[in-house]
Amino acid sequence: MRSTRMMAAIAAATAAFTAVPLLAQTQQPKSAADGIAEYRKMLEDGNPAELFEAKGEDLWKTPRGPKNVSLEACDLGLGPGVVKGAWVQLPRWFPDTRKVQDLESRLLSCMQTLQGFDAAEIAATPFDKGEQASVTALAAWISSMSRGMKMALPQKHPEEKRAYELGKRAFFYRGGPMDFACASCHGEDGKRIRLQDLPNLTKNPGDGVGFAAWPAYRVSSGELWSMQRRLNDCFRQQRFPYPGFASDVTVALGVYMGVNAKGAESIAPAIKR
C-alpha cells in the first residue's frame, strides 16, 4: 500500500516538474524595457508632476514681481495668453526679442518684460531655487496644456533653420575628457545604459519619447526637471562645464531634437526613473 502511494506521489511530482518547462515555453520573458514601461504605467495615475502643474497655473494667473502683473499677456508664440498648443511648437523665432527661444527662455523674457523680474538673475539661480523653481512649475503647466498634441516646431524663419543646424553640430560634437557627444548615447538604435533604453534622437523616436516627454518628474531624485535641466545634466555626464541657462546651445539642441520629433505625441510632463 505504501509502495503504491509512493509511486503515485513520484508520478505526480514528475508531471508537475515536466509541466514547468512547458509553461515557460508559452510565456515570453519580459525585456528590461517592458519592465520599466510597466513601472511607469503604474505611476502615471499618481504622477507628482500634477502638483507642479497646479503651482504653475497659479503662477501664470497671479500678479507677481515688481510690477505686480500676471503672465496672462505672455506670448508663447500663438498670441498673448494662448497656452494650449504652444509647447509643441517651441523653440521658435520671436520677433520682439529677435531670438529663437525655448519655453524656459521665453518665460524669462515675459517675467522680465511683464512682471519686472531680472531675467539674468533668474538664469544664474541654481535649479529648484527661488524663481528658477517658478520657471520649472510654469513649464510643467504649460507643457501639460499640450499633452496629447503632436510636436510641430516651425522651420520657416532663417534663424529657426540656423538653430537646427547649430543644434545638430552640438549634438554630434565630441569632446571633454570622455570624448563624448550627445550622439554617443542617442545617435543610434538599440543602445542602453544599465536597464534604460536610450532613444535615437537623430530621428523621430516615437510618441512620448525623448523631447516629447520633457519636462518630467524624476522619481530617483524626487524633482521635476525641465528640458533645460535635462540638457545641463547631459553636459555634466559628458564632463563638460555647465552651459548657461537658456544659452544658445541648449536652445539649439532643443530645436534639433524637437524638429526631429515632428509628429510625435507629447506626454509632458512625463514620469521618469
Secondary structure, 3 states (H helix, E strand, C coil): CHHHHHHHHHHHHHHHHHHHHHHHHHCCCCCHHHHHHHHHHHHHCCCCHHHHHHHHHHHHHCCECCCCECCCCCECCCCECCCCCCHHHCCEEECCCCEEECHHHHHHHHHHHCCCCCHHHHHCCCCCCHHHHHHHHHHHHHHHCCCCCECCCCCCCHHHHHHHHHHHHHHHCCECCCCECHHHHHCCCCEEECCEEECCCCCCCCCCCHHHHCCEEECCCCEEECHHHHHHHHHHHCCCCCCCCCCHHHHHHHHHHHHHCCCCECCCCEEEC
